[in-house]
Amino acid sequence: MSEENIGGEEGIIEERRKKLEILRNKKKAYINDFHKDHYAADIHAEHNSFSKEELEKKNISGISVAGRVVLRRVMGNASFATIRDSSGDIQIYVSKNTVDVDLYEDFKTWDLGDIIGVKGKLFRTKTDELTIEADDVVLITKSIRPMPDKFKGLSDIETRYRQRYLDLMSNEDSKKVFIDRTKIIESLRESLKSRNFIEVETPMMHPIPGGAVARPFVTKHNALDRELFLRIAPELYLKRLLVGGFERVFEINRSFRNEGLSTRHNPEFTMLEYYEAFTSLDKTIELTQNMIQKSSEEVNGTLELEWGEDKINLSSFRKANLADLVLEENKKLTKNDIEKMSGKDLLELFENTVEENLIQPTFVIGYPIEVSPLSRRNNENPNIADRFELFIGGKEFANGFCELNDPDDQAERFKEQVKAKDTGDKEAMSFDEDYVIALEHGMPPAVGVGIGVDRLVMLLTNQTSIRDVLLFPQLKS
């Protein structure tokens, strides 16, 4: 009886459980002794150039693959199936002429979604498809629940996010996004390691929330009987390492911010933060640009991209002053009006009127010191921070600045943050006394940068929702 005739998913599950029970009785359920020696993609790469006659002459046998059955055509004396492993798909051919008759009859009862092992030799079919002619097949894992419909695919967005395994097994495009994500992270890592940065790990549970202006998640350490805070950013710990003598450090870290959910925000996210002593803001801007360009070339082979409705060219990045950008977008304002604004009001005006228009890569500089509590003051204008933010496609991608290494100045800014917190600002920082003590031991001049990895992956894989680049995004219940 075919699955189509059983009557809905419950009927399919019931029928497959009967098959599983037979396997259990034969002690053939969930075996783990099949040895896989080859991957589908490697087989295609190594042998696709051979003609039918060349394959016959070469007699390439001893092929051993395993994967999920995603397509099958069952016939009387011979059948075809397509199996999918982590690298791709390959067709198999099973017949009574090459395997035991009883085994072939068993094979015909196997289902889409089953994980099987196949051993055999390569040949080409009449339609010229590279195929494994099986001399042995084994059912490794019985799939009790059916795969998504091969024609409709997995179209329900909620299901794709909540049951990502279904999305990955049925959607090659989705799978590629996450393979590219890994390539992007590796490219970032290699860019830094090639410049003698060392990768480190810092705590994810902090006694004091800090490193960024954001509302933290609060947890409880039972043995210590104290509150701890999930990491907002690793910044203050990485800069302690600068004090300790590490001059180039980075961390690809998971951070947490207790904020709302959107297509741009997930409360748990991935950041790259890197710090270099004895360098300049301009050199760090150049490094940041080069890293992003290298990542794009790694996964796309080009610097010209599409992101949603925007065409973006990563071959050149411009640099612009924040106040000048605000004046460009707000023609009624004068330079004098800008100078009278508080730093917080100026930043808010920038966020509301400028950010979304910064489509092509733009490094924005000239941030008010008031909204940059960890940044070094500019030598020529103490009201301005030596800081940049990178915008692409109207969204922020990176935040970098010359680090404040004056302990007295840092202490005063922490006090201002505490005042803000006491007046109701739930995102303001706390006073980190140990960090001030670290600065009192002497931290070399340095520049630090944070890059939002999830957003970079969105850009380089042309995804407009952060949920499409997170394997398991946070969702509303």
PyMOL commands that set and color helices and strands:
alter all, ss='L'
color gray80, all
select helices_A, chain A and resi 3-5+8-25+40-47+52-58+101-107+157-162+164-170+172-193+235-244+281-300+322-329+335-340+343-353+355-357+369-371+407-422+433-440+453-461+466-468
alter helices_A, ss='H'
color red, helices_A
select strands_A, chain A and resi 63-73+78-85+88-95+115-124+130-141+198-199+205-206+218-221+226-230+248-256+268-277+304-307+310-313+318-321+362-365+387-392+395-402+446-452
alter strands_A, ss='S'
color yellow, strands_A
deselect
rebuild
show_as cartoon
